[in-house]
Amino acid sequence: MRHFGHISPAVRKDLFHQEPVEFTAASSARILAAALGATLYSPATRPSLAADVHKQAGRGVVSMVLCLEDSISDAEVADAEQNLVRQFADLDADGSELPLLFIRVRTPEQIPDLVHRLGGSARRLAGFVLPKFTEGRGTAFLDAVAQAETENGHQRLYAMPVLETPDLLHLESRVETLAGISRTVNRYRDRVLALRLGVTDFCSVYGLRRTPDMTAYDVQIVAGVIADVVNVLSRADGTGFTVTGPVWEYFRSQQRLFKPQLRRSPFLEEGAEELRTALIEHDLDGLLREIELDRANGLLGKTCIHPAHVTPVHALSVVSHEEFSDAQDILRPERGGGGVMRSAYTNKMNEVKPHRAWAERTMLRAEVFGVAKEQVGFVDLLTAGLQV
C-alpha cells in the first residue's frame, strides 16, 4: 500500500516531486508509525465490516481500528467478537491488499483469546489498541500482545496505547502518571508503534465538549495535557514515540457562531470555490485548522471517525516542495559543522543545528506521504483525493 495509491499513476506524477513510498505490514516500525495517517475507527459490530474495509482501502485509508470498546455497548461485546472472527475470515479469503488493521480491546484477556479464535486470518491483523493506558494497566496489556504473538507464531503484533485517563489530566497526578507511562512503553519499545490521545475522554472529566468552531488547542486544559504528553513521550532525541492527533467529532453542518476559518484565496486560485463551500458546510474547516495545529505541536496522523476526514488529513500531511528544499539543505553532509543559511526560497533562515531534528522528521514524512511539486498545494492534493 501507499498514500495516494488510490489515485492513478498519471495524476500522482502531476502532483508529486517525490511520490510516497510503498509499504506493507512487514515494513519497519519507523515507516509504519509515520505512515498511519488518518486512522479510521469502526465499531466491530458492523455486519458489513469486511466490505467496509475494502471500500475504505479504495478511498485511500491505510490504517483502521475495529473497536470493541467505547463505540459499542457492554451488551454487544460477545456478538462483536464473533462478528470480528467472521469478518476476518472473509478478509483473509479474499486475499487482496488491506489497510493496517488493529482491534481496540477492553481487557488484556481479550487479546490472546481473539488471536486464537481468528486462527489463520490473524495474519491480517497488525495489532491492538490498548484503552485507558497507565503504568498499572499497561504491563498486562503489553504482555498479552507479546503472549498472543508467541503462542500463535504470528507476524509482528504492534500495540497502540491510548492515553485518556483522568490521572493524566489532573495536575496533581500528571507528572507521575506520565513518568509511569514512559517507564512502561520504554520497556516494550519495539512493540509500541504509536501513542494515541483520547481527547474526548479528557473533556469528559470536566464536562466539556468543543464545538465545531474550536480545535482541541482552544480548550486550554486539553492543550496543556497534549503539550505535556509531547514533552515527555515524543522528544526528538531518539527516545520519543509517534503521538497521533485527537479525533475530530463533527461531520455535519451545525449552526455557526464564528466566521469560517478556511481562507478563500487558495481555493480561488485553483478554481475550487465550491470545494471550499462544501468543506465549510460539513464543518471541516475546523478540522483543517486542527490538523495544522497537530503538526505544529509535534503530532503526526489523526484518529478519525468518518471517512470524510481521511483525505484532508492525508493532503495536509504531504511535505511541500519548500519544506523539502529546506530539509535537504539543512541535512547536507557538508553542513555537519552547523551554521546558518538563507533558504532556497529566500524567505527564511535555516540554522543547521537547531533545525536538524525538524529536518529529519520532515524527511521521514516526505518518505511516507510524498513531496508535492513546486506549484502544487493542499487544494490540488485534496481535490485529487476526493475525486476518486
C-alpha positions in Angstrom: 0.0 0.0 0.0 1.0 3.6 -0.3 -0.6 7.0 0.5 -2.4 8.4 -2.6 -2.1 4.9 -4.1 -5.8 5.0 -4.8 -5.3 7.7 -7.5 -3.9 7.0 -10.9 -0.2 7.0 -11.5 -0.6 9.7 -14.1 -2.3 12.0 -11.6 0.3 11.2 -9.0 3.0 12.1 -11.5 1.5 15.5 -11.9 1.2 16.1 -8.2 4.4 14.8 -6.7 8.0 15.9 -6.9 8.7 12.7 -4.9 6.0 10.1 -4.6 5.1 8.3 -1.4 6.9 5.0 -0.9 5.1 1.7 -0.9 5.0 -0.2 2.4 3.4 -3.3 3.9 2.6 -4.6 7.4 6.1 -6.1 7.4 7.8 -2.7 6.9 9.9 -1.2 9.7 8.2 0.3 12.7 9.8 3.6 11.8 7.9 3.7 8.5 4.6 2.3 9.8 4.4 4.7 12.7 4.8 7.7 10.4 2.5 6.2 7.7 -0.6 5.6 9.9 -2.1 8.8 8.6 -5.8 9.1 9.2 -6.7 6.0 11.3 -10.3 5.3 10.7 -12.3 3.8 13.6 -15.3 1.5 13.0 -17.5 -0.4 15.5 -16.7 -4.1 15.4 -20.5 -4.8 15.3 -20.9 -3.7 11.7 -22.3 -6.7 9.7 -20.6 -5.4 6.5 -17.3 -4.8 8.2 -15.2 -6.7 5.6 -16.9 -4.9 2.7 -16.3 -1.6 4.6 -12.6 -2.3 4.9 -12.3 -2.9 1.2 -14.3 0.2 0.4 -12.2 2.4 2.6 -9.0 1.0 1.2 -10.2 2.0 -2.2 -10.6 5.6 -0.9 -7.1 5.9 0.4 -7.4 4.6 4.0 -4.2 2.8 5.1 -5.0 2.1 8.8 -8.2 1.2 10.6 -9.2 0.3 14.1 -12.1 -2.1 14.7 -13.5 -1.2 18.0 -14.7 -3.4 20.8 -14.6 -0.7 23.4 -16.4 2.7 23.8 -18.1 2.6 20.4 -20.3 -0.4 21.4 -22.4 -1.1 24.4 -21.3 -3.6 27.1 -24.1 -6.0 26.0 -22.7 -6.1 22.4 -19.2 -7.3 23.2 -19.7 -11.0 22.7 -21.5 -10.6 19.4 -19.0 -8.1 18.2 -16.1 -10.6 18.9 -17.9 -13.3 16.9 -18.5 -10.8 14.1 -14.8 -9.9 14.0 -13.9 -13.6 13.7 -16.3 -14.0 10.7 -15.2 -10.7 9.1 -11.5 -11.5 9.3 -12.1 -14.9 7.8 -13.8 -13.1 4.8 -10.9 -10.6 4.5 -8.4 -13.4 4.6 -10.2 -15.5 2.0 -10.3 -12.5 -0.3 -6.5 -12.2 -0.4 -6.4 -8.6 -1.6 -4.4 -5.8 -0.1 -5.8 -4.4 3.1 -5.1 -1.4 5.3 -3.2 -2.0 8.6 -6.0 -3.4 10.8 -6.0 -3.0 14.6 -8.5 -4.2 17.2 -9.3 -2.0 20.1 -10.0 -4.2 23.1 -11.3 -3.7 26.6 -9.2 -6.1 28.6 -5.8 -7.8 28.3 -7.5 -11.3 28.3 -9.3 -10.5 25.1 -6.0 -10.2 23.1 -4.7 -13.8 23.1 -8.3 -15.1 23.1 -9.1 -13.2 19.9 -5.9 -14.1 18.1 -6.6 -17.8 18.9 -10.2 -17.5 17.6 -9.0 -15.7 14.5 -6.8 -18.6 13.6 -5.0 -18.2 10.2 -6.8 -15.0 9.5 -4.9 -13.4 12.3 -2.2 -12.8 9.7 -4.4 -9.9 8.5 -4.1 -8.2 12.0 -1.4 -5.6 12.6 -2.0 -5.2 16.3 -4.2 -3.9 19.1 -5.2 -0.5 20.5 -5.0 -0.5 24.3 -7.5 1.8 26.1 -7.1 3.9 29.2 -3.4 3.1 29.3 -1.5 3.7 32.6 1.6 2.1 34.1 -0.7 -0.1 36.3 -2.8 -1.3 33.4 -0.3 -1.2 30.7 2.1 -4.0 31.5 -0.8 -6.6 31.5 -1.9 -5.3 28.1 1.5 -5.3 26.5 2.4 -8.8 28.0 -0.9 -10.1 26.4 0.1 -8.8 23.0 3.5 -10.5 23.3 1.9 -13.7 24.5 -0.6 -13.7 21.6 2.2 -13.3 19.1 4.4 -16.0 20.6 1.6 -18.6 21.1 0.3 -18.3 17.6 3.5 -17.9 15.7 2.1 -14.8 14.1 3.9 -12.0 12.4 4.7 -8.9 14.5 1.8 -7.6 16.5 2.0 -4.0 17.5 0.4 -2.1 20.3 -1.0 1.5 20.3 -1.8 2.6 23.8 -4.5 5.3 24.2 -3.7 8.0 26.8 -7.1 9.1 28.2 -7.4 8.6 31.9 -8.3 11.3 34.5 -5.0 11.0 36.4 -3.2 12.1 33.2 -5.4 15.2 33.1 -5.4 16.1 36.8 -2.5 18.4 37.5 -1.5 16.9 40.8 -1.1 13.4 39.3 0.1 14.2 35.8 3.8 14.2 36.3 3.9 10.8 38.0 1.4 9.3 35.5 3.4 10.4 32.6 6.6 9.1 34.2 4.9 5.7 34.7 3.6 5.6 31.2 7.1 6.4 29.9 8.6 3.6 32.0 6.1 1.1 30.7 6.3 1.9 27.0 10.1 2.1 27.1 10.2 -1.5 28.4 8.2 -2.5 25.3 9.7 0.0 22.9 9.9 -2.5 20.0 6.2 -3.3 20.3 4.7 0.2 20.8 4.0 1.6 17.3 2.4 4.9 18.4 0.6 6.6 21.2 -2.9 7.9 20.7 -4.7 10.7 22.6 -8.2 10.3 24.0 -9.2 13.9 24.0 -12.9 13.2 24.2 -12.2 11.4 27.5 -10.1 14.3 28.6 -13.0 16.7 28.0 -15.5 14.4 29.8 -13.5 14.7 33.1 -14.6 18.4 33.2 -18.0 18.0 31.4 -16.6 19.8 28.3 -17.1 19.4 24.6 -15.5 21.5 22.0 -17.7 23.0 19.3 -17.0 22.6 15.5 -15.7 26.2 15.6 -13.0 25.2 18.1 -10.0 22.9 17.9 -8.6 20.8 20.8 -6.0 23.5 21.2 -8.6 26.1 22.0 -9.6 24.1 25.1 -6.8 25.1 27.3 -7.0 22.2 29.8 -6.7 19.8 26.9 -4.0 21.8 25.1 -1.9 21.7 28.3 -2.0 17.9 28.6 -1.2 17.4 24.9 1.8 19.6 25.4 3.0 17.6 28.4 2.5 14.3 26.6 4.6 15.5 23.7 7.2 16.9 26.2 7.7 13.6 28.0 6.9 11.0 25.3 7.7 12.5 21.9 11.1 14.1 22.2 13.3 14.3 19.1 16.4 12.9 20.9 15.8 9.3 19.9 13.7 8.5 23.0 10.4 9.7 21.7 7.4 7.9 20.2 5.0 8.9 17.5 1.9 10.6 19.1 -1.2 10.9 16.9 -3.7 13.7 16.8 -7.0 13.7 18.6 -10.3 12.7 17.0 -12.5 15.3 15.2 -16.0 14.7 16.3 -18.0 16.6 13.7 -19.1 15.7 10.1 -22.4 17.6 9.6 -23.3 21.2 9.2 -24.1 22.9 12.5 -25.2 26.5 13.2 -22.1 28.6 13.2 -21.1 31.2 15.8 -17.8 32.2 14.2 -16.7 33.1 10.7 -15.2 30.2 8.6 -11.6 29.5 9.3 -10.7 28.5 5.8 -9.0 31.2 3.7 -10.7 31.9 0.4 -7.7 32.8 -1.7 -6.1 29.3 -2.2 -9.4 27.9 -3.5 -10.0 30.9 -5.8 -6.5 30.5 -7.3 -7.3 26.8 -8.1 -10.9 27.5 -9.2 -12.2 25.4 -6.3 -14.5 27.8 -4.5 -17.3 25.1 -4.5 -14.9 22.7 -2.7 -14.3 25.4 0.0 -18.0 25.9 0.4 -18.5 22.1 0.8 -15.8 21.9 3.4 -17.3 24.7 5.4 -20.8 23.2 5.2 -19.5 20.0 6.6 -17.6 21.7 9.5 -14.3 20.6 8.0 -12.6 24.0 8.1 -12.2 23.4 11.8 -10.7 20.0 11.1 -8.2 21.5 8.7 -7.0 24.0 11.3 -6.7 21.3 13.9 -4.6 19.2 11.6 -2.2 22.1 11.1 -2.0 22.6 14.8 -1.4 18.9 15.4 1.7 19.0 13.3 2.8 22.3 14.8 2.6 20.7 18.2 4.5 17.6 17.3 1.7 15.1 16.5 1.5 13.0 13.3 -1.5 11.2 12.0 -5.0 11.5 13.4 -7.9 9.4 14.9 -10.9 9.7 12.5 -14.5 8.6 13.0 -15.8 9.5 9.5 -14.4 8.7 6.0 -14.8 12.4 5.0 -11.9 13.2 7.4 -9.3 10.9 5.8 -8.4 12.8 2.6 -7.9 16.2 4.4 -5.6 14.6 6.9 -3.5 13.0 4.2 -3.5 16.1 1.9 -2.1 18.2 4.8 0.5 15.6 5.6 2.2 15.8 2.3 5.5 17.7 2.5 5.6 20.9 0.5 8.3 21.5 -2.0 9.5 24.4 0.2 9.7 22.3 3.3 11.6 19.6 1.4 14.1 22.1 0.0 14.8 23.5 3.5 15.2 20.0 5.0 17.6 18.9 2.2 19.7 22.0 2.7 19.9 21.5 6.4 20.9 17.8 6.2 23.6 18.1 3.5 26.7 16.3 4.7 28.9 19.4 4.3 26.6 21.2 6.8 27.6 18.8 9.6 29.5 21.5 11.4 26.5 23.8 11.7 26.0 27.4 10.5 23.2 29.5 9.1 22.0 29.9 5.5 19.2 31.7 3.7 16.6 29.2 2.4 16.5 28.4 -1.3 13.0 30.2 -1.3 14.8 33.3 0.1 12.1 33.8 2.7 13.6 32.4 5.9 16.7 31.5 7.9 17.8 27.8 8.1 20.0 27.2 11.1 21.6 23.8 10.7 21.9 22.5 14.3 18.6 23.8 15.8 16.6 22.8 12.7 18.2 19.4 12.2 15.6 17.4 14.2 12.8 19.2 12.3 14.5 18.4 9.0 14.9 14.7 9.9 11.2 14.4 10.8 10.3 16.2 7.6 12.2 13.8 5.5 10.5 10.8 7.2 7.1 12.4 6.4 8.3 13.0 2.9 9.1 9.4 2.5 5.7 8.1 3.5 3.4 11.0 2.3 5.5 12.3 -0.6 6.7 15.7 -1.6 4.4 18.0 -3.7 5.7 19.6 -6.8 6.7 23.2 -6.5 3.4 24.7 -7.7 1.1 22.0 -6.1 -0.7 23.0 -2.9 -3.1 21.5 -0.5 -6.2 22.3 -2.6 -4.7 20.3 -5.5 -4.0 17.3 -3.3 -7.4 17.5 -1.6 -9.2 17.7 -4.9 -7.3 14.8 -6.4 -8.0 12.6 -3.4 -11.7 13.4 -3.3 -12.3 12.8 -7.0 -11.6 9.1 -6.7 
